[in-house]
Amino acid sequence: MAATSPARSLPSSKRGDVVSVLQLRDMAAAPFISQGWSRLYAISTSERISVTLLDPSERLQLTLQLPLAGDSTDWDLWLEACEGALPAAMGQPLRLSDMVDVARWLQGPIRQIEEVALASGAQVVLHMAGLGPGS
């Protein structure tokens, strides 16, 4: 499915809102990009605007989703372990407890995302997924 540009499908009065959300998304992703994270892709739909980033070790993926429509103003921040990047020598996949440690490690950039969200009247909901049982 191809990503669509929400700006093209909205009335001109709403296009400015989309541009503002795109700018917020880019501001929120900047701390990660400045630390060497790669932008895998960015998607815009009529419901949300998102960006997915991959950390330099290719073991973690982060997706930030900002709503364009609907009742929620929450920003969703997904922090996930990447399955294909785990060396066999590690033995154990990243468990959810490991992901909590990763969230602590990323506390500075996550705090910056939260500041951008709060300044725009939203809050951030953090989702974490490891690879182990119960994640």
Summary of the structure (lengths in Angstrom):
residues: 135
radius of gyration: 15.9
end to end distance: 28.0
largest distance: 55.1
contacts: 381
relative contact order: 0.16
helix: 41%
strand: 26%
